[in-house]
Amino acid sequence: MRVSAALPTGVAALLFESARRRRDAEDRLVVHLREAGYAEVILPILDYVEPYDSLLTTASRGELYRFVDRDGELLALRADFTPMLARLLAPRLESLPLPLRLYYRGDVVRYQEERAGRAREFYQLGAELLGLPGEAAEREVLRLFLELATAVGGGSLQVVLGFAGALDQLLLAADAANPAALAAAVARRERSAVRRACPALLAVVENGVPERPEDLGPEAAGRLRGLLALRDELAASFPQALLTIDLAEFACNSLDPRMSEGAAEGERSYYDGVVFHAYAGPAALPVGGGGRYDRLFKALGAEIPAVGFAISLERLLEARP
């Protein structure tokens, strides 16, 4: 019988030179993380589904590869490192010295509709900073992300910044009955629909930010000014990267429970502060992202500030010239 070399949809093997390139890149980044004071954690590929059930959106629940084991337990393959790490650490935080600087690496597996360039299994390397409050943690994590991404990429890198809940006040005022639908229209850049519903949001769709920060409301306006200052600071340190602020890209990252099911496909719903996406190469491949996720720990019974990111090494290497 002839043996087929075909693999399931969305997975791939790395052979020979491809394997060496990824391992070399991984080794360089791990050295950098260790020198920055981050310690490695190794997490399992399998876990129970039940502890995460209340944390999942409809979209993220649909990504899980679930199955029942021989003991009748409902298990899932690892689709995201951060919730697993938070679940394991939340009961132990009182006995751990803070802040904690941790990193991880390994495969995640998500069911995603078949599409060119979309993988169902991919390799991530990420870092988490726990227990350091305020802008200092966000600055450290963003700077570390940029150092790692530019160390491996070697090509063009764009990092898009925003923050969760930035548009909540405008969205709820414009469409209190269905703000999630309007948020999705903003994220899809549907100018005509946005113009009809809320002209103040049109500038966000077209330029990423409102004409005046005050249009967002006092609290969000202050956060936007702080993010603008952080962007300018990081842009001066990383001239090889293009840093932009685009609140429309994160329109579905809401803090209001009335919009809890508005998360875009594949969006991690637990971010509740600064959030960012990164794209590399001429094809603008998505290569990583992260943000603040204090409310994930709160949902697990622990009060602690938390910021982190993940990088897709294969995509970062693919984007290199």
Backbone torsions as a table, in degrees:
resi	resn	phi	psi	omega
1	MET	NA	134.0	179.5
2	ARG	-79.9	131.2	-178.6
3	VAL	-89.9	128.4	179.4
4	SER	-82.8	144.3	175.8
5	ALA	-94.8	5.4	-177.9
6	ALA	-69.3	148.4	178.2
7	LEU	-118.6	161.1	177.2
8	PRO	-59.2	155.5	179.3
9	THR	-56.4	131.6	173.3
10	GLY	90.3	2.0	176.4
11	VAL	-123.0	157.7	-177.4
12	ALA	-151.2	153.9	173.4
13	ALA	-101.3	143.6	173.2
14	LEU	-103.7	121.5	-177.1
15	LEU	-119.0	144.3	168.8
16	PHE	55.8	-114.7	-174.2
17	GLU	-63.6	-37.2	179.0
18	SER	-63.6	-41.1	178.2
19	ALA	-65.6	-41.9	-179.8
20	ARG	-64.0	-42.1	-179.4
21	ARG	-61.4	-42.9	-178.7
22	ARG	-69.4	-41.9	179.0
23	ARG	-63.3	-40.5	178.1
24	ASP	-61.9	-44.3	178.9
25	ALA	-64.0	-43.4	179.1
26	GLU	-60.1	-44.2	-179.4
27	ASP	-61.0	-41.4	179.5
28	ARG	-63.4	-42.5	-178.1
29	LEU	-70.3	-36.4	178.3
30	VAL	-64.1	-42.1	176.3
31	VAL	-58.3	-44.0	179.8
32	HIS	-62.0	-44.3	-179.8
33	LEU	-63.3	-42.6	179.6
34	ARG	-65.0	-40.6	178.6
35	GLU	-65.7	-27.1	178.0
36	ALA	-83.2	1.4	176.5
37	GLY	92.0	16.9	-179.5
38	TYR	-97.0	134.4	-178.5
39	ALA	-103.9	145.6	-176.2
40	GLU	-81.0	141.9	167.7
41	VAL	-121.5	143.9	179.3
42	ILE	-116.3	119.9	-173.4
43	LEU	-111.6	151.4	-177.8
44	PRO	-73.5	157.9	178.3
45	ILE	-84.0	-16.6	-179.6
46	LEU	-117.9	146.8	173.6
47	ASP	-155.9	165.1	173.4
48	TYR	-67.6	150.9	176.8
49	VAL	-82.0	-37.0	-169.7
50	GLU	-54.1	-43.1	-177.3
51	PRO	-62.7	-20.0	-175.6
52	TYR	-102.5	-4.2	-169.7
53	ASP	-57.0	-43.4	-178.3
54	SER	-73.4	-12.9	-178.0
55	LEU	-93.4	-8.8	-172.7
56	LEU	-92.6	140.0	167.5
57	THR	-87.6	173.6	176.8
58	THR	-58.6	-41.0	-178.5
59	ALA	-66.9	-47.5	-177.4
60	SER	-70.2	-30.7	175.7
61	ARG	-64.3	-37.6	179.4
62	GLY	-70.6	-15.6	179.0
63	GLU	-79.7	-18.9	-171.4
64	LEU	-73.3	136.0	166.1
65	TYR	-89.2	105.7	-174.6
66	ARG	-111.6	150.8	176.2
67	PHE	-159.7	160.1	178.3
68	VAL	-100.9	128.5	-179.3
69	ASP	-82.8	-176.9	-174.6
70	ARG	-68.6	-18.3	177.9
71	ASP	-92.5	3.5	179.4
72	GLY	85.4	7.8	179.7
73	GLU	-84.2	137.7	176.7
74	LEU	-85.2	117.3	-177.1
75	LEU	-117.2	164.9	175.7
76	ALA	-142.2	147.4	170.1
77	LEU	-71.7	150.1	-177.5
78	ARG	-63.0	118.5	178.0
79	ALA	-107.1	-12.3	-176.3
80	ASP	-162.7	131.2	-179.3
81	PHE	-74.4	-39.7	-167.7
82	THR	-60.2	-50.3	178.9
83	PRO	-61.0	-36.1	178.5
84	MET	-64.0	-45.8	179.0
85	LEU	-62.7	-42.8	179.7
86	ALA	-63.0	-42.3	-179.7
87	ARG	-62.7	-37.6	-179.1
88	LEU	-75.6	-31.7	-176.1
89	LEU	-88.7	-30.1	-173.9
90	ALA	-51.6	-44.8	180.0
91	PRO	-74.3	-11.2	-173.6
92	ARG	-106.0	-3.6	-169.4
93	LEU	-62.0	-34.0	-177.6
94	GLU	-63.4	-24.1	-178.7
95	SER	-100.1	2.4	-176.6
96	LEU	-106.9	140.9	177.0
97	PRO	-73.4	134.3	-179.9
98	LEU	-110.7	152.4	-1.4
99	PRO	-76.0	157.7	175.7
100	LEU	-104.5	132.0	175.1
101	ARG	-119.4	114.0	-171.9
102	LEU	-129.9	151.2	171.2
103	TYR	-136.9	160.9	-178.2
104	TYR	-144.3	166.0	175.7
105	ARG	-156.8	147.9	179.0
106	GLY	152.2	-177.8	-177.2
107	ASP	-85.8	144.6	165.1
108	VAL	-120.3	151.0	-176.2
109	VAL	-129.7	121.6	-180.0
110	ARG	-133.4	135.8	173.2
111	TYR	-77.4	120.6	177.6
112	GLN	-134.8	145.5	179.7
113	GLU	-58.3	142.7	-177.2
114	GLU	-64.5	127.8	-179.3
115	ARG	-157.2	149.1	-178.1
116	ALA	-55.7	130.4	176.5
117	GLY	79.5	1.1	-177.9
118	ARG	-100.8	123.6	179.7
119	ALA	-102.3	153.2	174.0
120	ARG	-100.1	-24.5	172.6
121	GLU	-120.5	128.0	177.7
122	PHE	-149.9	158.1	-172.3
123	TYR	-97.4	129.4	179.8
124	GLN	-119.5	147.6	167.0
125	LEU	-127.6	128.7	-175.0
126	GLY	-144.9	170.6	-179.0
127	ALA	-141.2	149.7	179.5
128	GLU	-133.7	137.5	176.1
129	LEU	-118.3	114.8	-174.1
130	LEU	-117.5	133.3	172.9
131	GLY	93.9	5.6	176.1
132	LEU	-110.8	114.2	-173.1
133	PRO	-82.7	165.2	166.9
134	GLY	71.7	-162.0	-173.9
135	GLU	-67.3	-24.1	-179.4
136	ALA	-59.6	-41.1	179.5
137	ALA	-68.4	-42.8	-179.7
138	GLU	-63.8	-40.7	178.1
139	ARG	-62.6	-46.1	-178.5
140	GLU	-62.0	-44.9	-176.6
141	VAL	-69.1	-42.7	178.1
142	LEU	-63.9	-41.3	179.0
143	ARG	-64.0	-43.1	179.0
144	LEU	-63.3	-43.2	177.8
145	PHE	-58.0	-46.0	-178.8
146	LEU	-65.6	-38.5	177.5
147	GLU	-61.8	-43.4	-179.0
148	LEU	-70.1	-46.5	-176.3
149	ALA	-64.6	-38.5	179.7
150	THR	-78.1	-23.3	178.8
151	ALA	-70.0	-31.1	-177.4
152	VAL	-101.0	-39.3	-170.9
153	GLY	-62.0	-59.4	-179.5
154	GLY	75.2	-8.4	178.1
155	GLY	-115.5	-161.0	-179.5
156	SER	-70.3	141.5	179.6
157	LEU	-136.9	127.9	175.1
158	GLN	-119.0	130.4	177.7
159	VAL	-118.3	121.8	-178.4
160	VAL	-103.2	126.0	-176.1
161	LEU	-109.1	150.6	173.1
162	GLY	-164.1	-167.0	172.9
163	PHE	-151.2	146.0	-176.7
164	ALA	-63.9	139.0	177.8
165	GLY	80.1	6.1	-176.1
166	ALA	-58.8	-36.9	-173.9
167	LEU	-103.9	5.5	-173.8
168	ASP	-55.6	-45.9	-175.7
169	GLN	-63.6	-44.0	179.1
170	LEU	-65.7	-43.0	-177.7
171	LEU	-65.1	-43.7	-178.4
172	LEU	-70.3	-35.5	177.9
173	ALA	-68.7	-34.2	-176.9
174	ALA	-80.1	-34.0	-175.7
175	ASP	-151.4	78.3	-177.6
176	ALA	-65.7	-25.8	-177.8
177	ALA	-74.5	-36.2	-176.8
178	ASN	-146.7	64.1	-178.4
179	PRO	-65.4	-27.8	179.5
180	ALA	-63.5	-36.8	178.8
181	ALA	-66.3	-40.3	177.5
182	LEU	-67.4	-38.5	176.8
183	ALA	-59.7	-41.7	178.6
184	ALA	-64.5	-36.9	177.5
185	ALA	-65.4	-39.1	176.6
186	VAL	-63.4	-45.9	-179.4
187	ALA	-62.6	-31.6	179.0
188	ARG	-86.8	0.4	178.3
189	ARG	62.9	41.2	179.0
190	GLU	-84.5	89.3	-171.2
191	ARG	-59.7	-45.1	-175.3
192	SER	-64.8	-44.1	179.7
193	ALA	-64.7	-40.9	-179.4
194	VAL	-68.4	-40.9	-179.9
195	ARG	-60.5	-42.1	179.8
196	ARG	-66.5	-40.2	-174.5
197	ALA	-80.2	-40.2	-173.6
198	CYS	-160.8	94.9	-179.0
199	PRO	-56.2	-29.9	-179.7
200	ALA	-64.0	-24.4	178.8
201	LEU	-81.4	-13.6	-176.5
202	LEU	-62.9	-39.2	177.7
203	ALA	-62.6	-34.2	177.5
204	VAL	-66.4	-41.8	178.3
205	VAL	-63.2	-41.8	-174.1
206	GLU	-84.7	-34.1	-172.3
207	ASN	-122.1	-6.0	179.6
208	GLY	90.6	-22.8	-179.3
209	VAL	-136.4	157.3	178.1
210	PRO	-72.7	164.8	177.0
211	GLU	-61.6	-36.7	176.8
212	ARG	-130.8	131.4	177.3
213	PRO	-54.2	-31.6	-177.9
214	GLU	-62.1	-20.6	178.7
215	ASP	-61.2	-22.8	-177.6
216	LEU	-82.7	-10.9	-171.8
217	GLY	100.8	157.7	-171.5
218	PRO	-58.9	-46.4	-176.8
219	GLU	-66.6	-48.9	-179.2
220	ALA	-66.1	-33.0	177.8
221	ALA	-62.8	-42.5	177.9
222	GLY	-63.9	-39.5	179.3
223	ARG	-68.0	-35.6	178.1
224	LEU	-65.5	-42.6	178.4
225	ARG	-61.6	-40.9	177.2
226	GLY	-64.1	-38.1	179.5
227	LEU	-69.5	-37.3	175.7
228	LEU	-60.3	-42.1	179.1
229	ALA	-65.7	-40.6	178.3
230	LEU	-65.8	-41.4	177.1
231	ARG	-58.3	-46.6	-178.4
232	ASP	-63.7	-39.0	178.7
233	GLU	-63.1	-46.6	-178.7
234	LEU	-70.9	-35.8	178.4
235	ALA	-61.0	-36.1	178.3
236	ALA	-68.3	-31.6	-179.1
237	SER	-83.9	-23.9	-176.7
238	PHE	-128.6	70.7	-177.7
239	PRO	-64.4	-18.0	179.7
240	GLN	-77.6	-9.2	179.7
241	ALA	-112.6	144.3	175.8
242	LEU	-97.9	115.2	-180.0
243	LEU	-107.2	125.5	-179.9
244	THR	-130.8	159.4	172.5
245	ILE	-111.8	124.9	-178.5
246	ASP	-139.7	94.9	-178.1
247	LEU	-69.4	-24.1	178.4
248	ALA	-64.9	-36.6	-179.0
249	GLU	-61.3	-27.8	-176.9
250	PHE	-111.4	24.4	-177.4
251	ALA	-58.8	-30.6	-178.3
252	CYS	-86.2	-4.1	173.6
253	ASN	-82.6	87.0	-173.5
254	SER	-103.5	154.0	171.9
255	LEU	-102.0	-8.1	-176.8
256	ASP	-90.2	128.3	-177.6
257	PRO	-61.4	-21.3	178.8
258	ARG	-69.5	-12.2	179.6
259	MET	-116.3	18.9	-172.2
260	SER	-64.4	-25.5	179.7
261	GLU	-97.4	14.9	-178.5
262	GLY	-91.8	5.2	-176.5
263	ALA	-61.7	137.4	178.8
264	ALA	-69.0	162.4	179.5
265	GLU	-55.9	127.7	177.3
266	GLY	80.6	-4.2	-177.5
267	GLU	-75.7	135.2	173.9
268	ARG	-79.6	118.4	-169.3
269	SER	-82.3	-8.1	-172.0
270	TYR	-84.6	-5.6	-179.8
271	TYR	-68.7	135.6	-176.8
272	ASP	-135.4	16.5	178.2
273	GLY	-149.5	-138.5	175.7
274	VAL	-56.7	137.8	178.1
275	VAL	-140.7	147.6	-178.4
276	PHE	-149.0	150.7	173.1
277	HIS	-122.5	150.1	177.7
278	ALA	-127.1	141.8	-179.7
279	TYR	-131.8	143.3	-175.5
280	ALA	-133.9	152.8	174.5
281	GLY	76.7	171.7	-178.8
282	PRO	-63.5	-24.8	178.7
283	ALA	-87.1	0.5	-179.5
284	ALA	52.2	52.3	178.1
285	LEU	-68.4	134.0	175.4
286	PRO	-69.9	121.1	-172.9
287	VAL	-118.8	-1.2	178.1
288	GLY	163.9	-179.1	178.6
289	GLY	170.0	179.1	-179.5
290	GLY	174.7	-160.5	179.4
291	GLY	157.9	-167.7	180.0
292	ARG	-90.7	139.9	-177.2
293	TYR	-143.1	48.2	-179.9
294	ASP	-55.1	-38.5	-173.4
295	ARG	-70.6	-17.6	174.7
296	LEU	-65.8	-46.0	177.2
297	PHE	-66.0	-37.9	179.2
298	LYS	-61.3	-39.7	178.6
299	ALA	-65.3	-21.3	179.3
300	LEU	-98.4	8.2	174.7
301	GLY	90.6	16.3	-179.6
302	ALA	-128.1	136.9	177.8
303	GLU	-102.5	103.9	-178.5
304	ILE	-156.4	136.8	173.8
305	PRO	-72.1	141.5	-175.5
306	ALA	-147.5	133.8	177.2
307	VAL	-138.7	142.4	179.2
308	GLY	-163.1	-179.7	178.8
309	PHE	-155.9	165.7	173.2
310	ALA	-137.2	146.0	178.6
311	ILE	-121.9	135.1	173.4
312	SER	-92.0	106.3	-173.8
313	LEU	-66.8	-40.2	-178.5
314	GLU	-60.5	-44.7	-179.1
315	ARG	-67.8	-37.9	178.5
316	LEU	-62.4	-42.1	178.4
317	LEU	-69.3	-37.6	178.6
318	GLU	-62.2	-31.3	-177.9
319	ALA	-80.5	-9.2	-179.5
320	ARG	-66.4	143.8	178.6
321	PRO	-71.0	NA	NA
